[in-house]
Amino acid sequence: MSAPARATYHHGNLREALVEAGLELTRAGGPSALVLRDVTRRVGVSPNAAYRHFADRDALLAAVAAAIQEGMVARMQSARGGRRAPPDPVRALRAVGLGYVDFALAEPGWFETAFGMSSALPGGPAPQDVDALPPADRLPAPLARLVEALDGLVEAGLLSPRRRRGAEWPCWSAVHGYALLALGGPLRGQPPRVLRREAERTVDAIIAGLLA
């Protein structure tokens, strides 16, 4: 996933151009860089023009975050070995975790934009029952891929339905926490090979715990 050199506006394509400009700004500056006036200036329209497609800055932020999350899913697919990789439920779950960390370390501005603010996470308010997730099309794309990978373990007979319940949260917490430690915590500045090694240990440990 890459941001364009400069977003340009063509008739009938303003919404996409605004999102692309938002991607360009947040890649380097994170969510604080998403200023509506700056976005519209890059596209070459007045700030009022943005309100034809987005109710406010938060609505644009959510659209930018969703685009970033789709890019993270592509990184997860790459970690798995591509679309033609043979189906392997454990490998699929491992790719979700490592793809999440790889993306966070490669694109810290986008990572903060997509996962650092609750307003950036689509899907509406959290359910009262944390195990009762909304349908996949209402989940952030990386979470939907995690759900799919965990369900694949159940279908393969590797994970019982009882242990599957709520497993999204320890899995996501492990990789998200690791990403934060690597980006701004005590692991910051470690060589890439060390960060990758520890990321693999983190992901493998959470999978081993699930399957124990």
Disulfide bonds with the S-S distance in Angstrom:
none
